[in-house]
Amino acid sequence: MAGNSQEYIAHHLTNLTFGKLPEGYVRHDKNGSETVLTHDTWTMAHTGQEAQDMGFMAIHVDSLGWSLAMGILFAWVFRKVAKNATSDVPGKLQNSVEAVVEFVDGTVKETFHGKNPLIAPLALTIFVWVFLMNSLKWLPVDLVPGIAHAMGLEFFKIVPTADPNGTLGLSLGVFLLIIYYSIKVKGIGGFTRELTLKPFNHPIAIPFNLFLEVLGLLTKPLSLALRLFGNMYAGEVVFILIALLPFYMQWVLNVPWAIFHILVIPLQAFIFMVLTIVYLSQAHEDH
Amino acid sequence: MNMNLTMLGQLIAFAIFVWFCMKFVWPPLTSAMQERVKKIADGLDAANRAERDLELAQEKAISELRESKEKAAEIIEQANKRANQIIDEAKETARAEGDRLVAAAQAEVEQEVNRAKEVLRKQVSELAVAGATKILSKSVDASAHADLLNQLTEEL
């Protein structure tokens, strides 16, 4: 972890990447030696440059691993409570879980007026999962990467929502649901009409309408993903910058910033959930 | 900021978690909560009903108490009446019995007096006869004059 602050920051913003390096790729090792790959190789990236050169055929092991871990934590806890759910006096855990469920259910009922058994569980999953992934940010920036480094892993970035892949994966799911329900509720004809005859209902305006509507449609998942990513990434960067201060000064900024995230982390999870509900509600509405 | 397969991995994980939540988490939780809502509503209902029942029962108890008091008063009154009646009857009987006894005693006394009179009459007649006999000095035959004597006795 030696090196100047720029290296430190870049290091902390690089994911642990497992991917394919093409044939003939020249790998620069730490000790300066070079190896030329004789064939396509799936391997762990040793440098940020390598991770970049892997292109699309790569996986951020840390992002995906932590997001899966958080998802499984959510599924495990909620399943445990659901299995033992009693209509008598609930225990502490069931009580808190029910509070979350009730909160999500209330939000869904306020926003989404159709009948769809998917929406509420979807919103619950998004809210809790995103919240858990965001909350990884409360861990000290050097803690988990430090442990990973001691175990021989070069890069480690634990917050899946500070990785655009993580948030885009989620919003892509939402996007597919928007398309699916638009077609299911309005039919292909209805959906096409919506895309082409609005806002100007005239044959001449069809290309213009199409351009506007498709743009609007594509903006939904993109804004959803980038809002969450931007907030988490920016927060992360600030934590990393604070970590560059002398250790006895860090708490001055670190503590307020962490406390501020008590607001930011649930809020971003909530916004992601609400916007998902709103978009799906729009997909269900026949104009 | 490398965009890569992580995105698809996340998408698949997302789909799986949502499916899991929809299938195994949401339904039992919401059904338990709804059941509790129903239970609480039922409980409140039952409490209301019980309160109303209690009120009714209290009212009934009060009215029954009043009724029984009335009945008791009636019974006491009847008993008093009956007692008076019995006393009157007893008095009546006693008086009748007394009268009867007095009458019987009087009758007996009268009878005694009559008997005594009879005896006296007989003795007087006998004495008269004896006196007469003594006076006439044996001139009169008792048997010859028996009819006369008997007649005399009856006249007395």
Interface residues (C-beta under 8 A of the other chain):
Chain A: N15 T17 G19 A51 Q52 M54 G55 F56 M57 A58 I59 H60 S63 L64 S67 L68 G71 F74 A75 F78 R79 V81 A82 K83 A85 T86 S87 D88 P90 V97 E98 V101 E102 D105 P117 L118 A120 P121 L122 L124 T125 W129 P160 D163 P164 N165 G166 L168 G169 L170 L172 G173
Chain B: M1 N2 M3 N4 L5 T6 M7 L8 G9 Q10 L11 A13 F14 A15 I16 F17 V18 F20 C21 M22 F24 V25 W26 P27 P28 L29 T30 S31 A32 M33 E35 R36 K39
